[in-house]
């Protein structure tokens, strides 16, 4: 099979899966079998492209030419390859988890849930393999629209309000800022294709580079840089597998992936390094990291705490991109993967706690680790990764970001990383302490155990993957180095 055909199939398989899932709505077992089979096939297709990309190849496909110089085109480069591997791989695990969660909580509209999930993965692959800004924008918007029914899944007034915030902020920012930035780039550079070294070097003034960068960063609302972040905690009203999709598999990763890809392939790291007009970005990212961490520290609701943790962690990627050094770019790419595995583990654990014990607040978790040791053990590993401690993947990505900050003598960034690490420990470690070292309240008579086995298997797998990436980071590290070297 040619690489172009593989790219096309990777886009088509989730769409075909969504159709088959809808047709199987009367048979839950068949519906869920199709979901798992589709997820597995997508991962195999994506993984089959990895050796070619690792060897320096850049598989490409032009799907549709809208007009001369403007086409829907795909090109698989190292960052997109890493993102696609993470997203397609975690879809398998999330699907397994979703079966236990949706059945265990007797959720309504399960077929719609699985259909939209498949559509979201198709959009995510389109973003990962986008060869230019037009393709990125089309699939970025598609991802927003296909995930809206997931956010409003429960249909309650609270869910509807959250959906309005979600849709309003993400579509509003992308139309008002991102689309303007894309058109401006096309006018200035004469091209919107992603290219190593960037396409804007020498094409506009330094001041305009700063304005363009601001339009891109705040136009990509999925990156949740403050103040364009409110959609993310609002969307926590959705079922936990949706939260995992939003925070680890697709939506927020599409945001920071897009920011990093645009910095590397539109602006060019070397082209904007040292420009005063872009000096504001590390401070905005740093403020988001610290402010979101403080809000997380003050939140008793577990999913809200995890949501603001995500806002903070995403801006590590933005901060790393803004440092404009090879080491920080490597760290940014690695953090895409490290955060994905760690944060999906934490949300899986939160959903398992809700399913088995019907608890949603941190203050309710005293002694729960004694009844749910697998779940809270996995939570502890995910927490270590968010803090950035070994043996977890988060340590590696934070180490590269920190090395990049020190190499460029950007000491403000070093202080932000150190302070946020302490804040991360401040809002994660007390949960682990409560779970294992505090006795459950005497008034609690509900003797629950673990959640359904599919949920426990899924969260155990992602926790193990977080540790395995610490010891064997070769594949993501090789792709990240290719990205930083401009290959």
HELIX and SHEET records of a PDB file:
HELIX    1   1 UNK A    3  UNK A   23  1                                  21    
HELIX    2   2 UNK A   28  UNK A   54  1                                  27    
HELIX    3   3 UNK A   78  UNK A  104  1                                  27    
HELIX    4   4 UNK A  110  UNK A  128  1                                  19    
HELIX    5   5 UNK A  133  UNK A  151  1                                  19    
HELIX    6   6 UNK A  157  UNK A  173  1                                  17    
HELIX    7   7 UNK A  174  UNK A  178  3                                   5    
HELIX    8   8 UNK A  179  UNK A  189  1                                  11    
HELIX    9   9 UNK A  206  UNK A  219  1                                  14    
HELIX   10  10 UNK A  221  UNK A  223  5                                   3    
HELIX   11  11 UNK A  230  UNK A  234  1                                   5    
HELIX   12  12 UNK A  235  UNK A  237  5                                   3    
HELIX   13  13 UNK A  240  UNK A  244  1                                   5    
HELIX   14  14 UNK A  245  UNK A  249  3                                   5    
HELIX   15  15 UNK A  251  UNK A  262  1                                  12    
HELIX   16  16 UNK A  263  UNK A  267  3                                   5    
HELIX   17  17 UNK A  269  UNK A  272  1                                   4    
HELIX   18  18 UNK A  276  UNK A  278  5                                   3    
HELIX   19  19 UNK A  280  UNK A  298  1                                  19    
HELIX   20  20 UNK A  302  UNK A  323  1                                  22    
HELIX   21  21 UNK A  326  UNK A  357  1                                  32    
HELIX   22  22 UNK A  362  UNK A  364  5                                   3    
HELIX   23  23 UNK A  368  UNK A  371  1                                   4    
HELIX   24  24 UNK A  373  UNK A  387  1                                  15    
HELIX   25  25 UNK A  393  UNK A  407  1                                  15    
HELIX   26  26 UNK A  411  UNK A  437  1                                  27    
HELIX   27  27 UNK A  453  UNK A  471  1                                  19    
HELIX   28  28 UNK A  474  UNK A  484  1                                  11    
SHEET    1   A 2 UNK A  60  UNK A  67  0                                        
SHEET    2   A 2 UNK A  70  UNK A  75 -1                                        
END                                                                             
